[in-house]
Amino acid sequence: MILLDGKATSAAIRAEIKEKVDALEKKHGRVPGLAVILVGEDPASQVYVRMKEKGCVETGIRSIPHRLDASVTQDELMDLIRSLNADDTVDGILLQLPLPSGLDSQACLDLIDPDKDVDGFHPMNVGKLALGLPGYRSCTPAGVIELLKRYDISTSGKKAVVLGRSNIVGKPMALMLIEYSDQGNASTTIVHSRTPLEDQKAFCQDADIVIAAVGRPLHVKGDWIKEGAVVVDVGIHRTDDGLVGDCDFEAMKDKCSAISPVPGGVGPMTIAQLLLNTMQAYSDHVKA
Amino acid sequence: MILLDGKATSAAIRAEIKEKVDALEKKHGRVPGLAVILVGEDPASQVYVRMKEKGCVETGIRSIPHRLDASVTQDELMDLIRSLNADDTVDGILLQLPLPSGLDSQACLDLIDPDKDVDGFHPMNVGKLALGLPGYRSCTPAGVIELLKRYDISTSGKKAVVLGRSNIVGKPMALMLIEYSDQGNASTTIVHSRTPLEDQKAFCQDADIVIAAVGRPLHVKGDWIKEGAVVVDVGIHRTDDGLVGDCDFEAMKDKCSAISPVPGGVGPMTIAQLLLNTMQAYSDHVKA
């Protein structure tokens, strides 16, 4: 069994980025800049933002923090986004979600310049993904594809199941898995909350690749997975027994040909992908 | 077996639209306008454009034809689109594809105002579909959903297979089938050219709903379909034996609980959906 080590892979990607940033700074006279907007005091959001900023520091990307009080108005937040859109030293803009109640996330996301939308949440970028056009791609599913790629796991012609149909993971994940590429070309099934449990199990038991993004601890049981399958676990949950994912890792790990651990699997890849997207934005901006 | 009669359903939709157009003209002083751009002499495109214009005439929508010579330059075509974007009496803009070689379709599609993109091909509208936001939806898959709806066929909790992963049918079809709705909520599998034939067959044999959009005559055989399944055939092919679809209608019709014929199934629904999209554009524009 191969452990899909997201932590080590992410570290390797960061080292590659750092090297590039050093070279690019010499050439263009500035480093890539990522603006990170955090509104309010949500503890989980604070942790995520800290991890993203740490990733920037490690790679030489300039992190441009904007901490706003939960009492900020929609207009003030939109004005900040407009000013970041107009700022030539800002390559990427990240709005940490969820926003405090009363603020309209979709209106803010729609306002971010699609060319600075390194989270890949803008309808324009989601549409480009669906159409197979170049654009920024949602970090978690793109990070999963990158992880498979780094481990030379091809999904081409194989049967993949995506559990979950969220805008951030499930749907873009499925769209990536049916693209024309080595980490695409999969016959892909999307199951979700309205799929009867016995069908979810049956689809998984038949699958070569299982990607779990349901947001329920230990939802995917050991006997759902066939011998030799590849399992990628997007979930992360704090339980009395520590951090667990959407999959029962212990019950399936000996059957899998490869499996991502929780923690240390998809999480670090999401951050690595955000940094890769920021690099892409920088390259496009210095070219333009 | 229920025949999913697209011709009759489309006629009913056109009658509904005609009634609305008459009322709306009285209220707003103008009828909805659909600009149809046809470049060159492609015979199939000419037929499609004629059918779309006939749909307009029948429903009272004003068809605004723009026939351009195949020698038109990219700049001239883009200028026409710009002028239609700016024209307040034009609610929808349709660029008939394919364009003659030498012209860049994507650049033209990207230029069409997303609020007039009644074909639902603009990345902005594709992204909105993927995100579950309101927007214009690709006419063929949206027409399939409308057909199922009119026959009270729910896909919720059922197993659906989409054969084909095109931008125009397969991918948007799958996205619609996993939406939160009665003609959504399906566990949805997308198979395609890289899916081994035996897997395509096995997925179909297990499916409650099969939607074929592979573009190969009689690709889906009679023994691929389980008793009681619903089959929607998007394909249409001229053969020595007349028009046939992607499915072997004769070999499966007695097993299906419902099946769409070719011709007279999905084709007329595509046109009906285009007219519905034009009505939606008109409503949005007179409100704005």
Interface residues (C-beta under 8 A of the other chain):
Chain A: Q106 H122 P123 M124 N125 V126 G127 K128 L129 A130 L131 G132 L133 G135 S156 G157 K159 R165 N167 K171 P172 A174 L175 I178 N185 S187 T188 T189 I190 V191 H192 R194 T195 P196 D199 Q200 F203
Chain B: Q106 H122 P123 M124 N125 V126 G127 K128 L129 A130 L131 G132 L133 G135 S156 G157 K159 R165 N167 K171 P172 A174 L175 I178 N185 S187 T188 T189 I190 V191 H192 R194 T195 P196 D199 Q200 F203
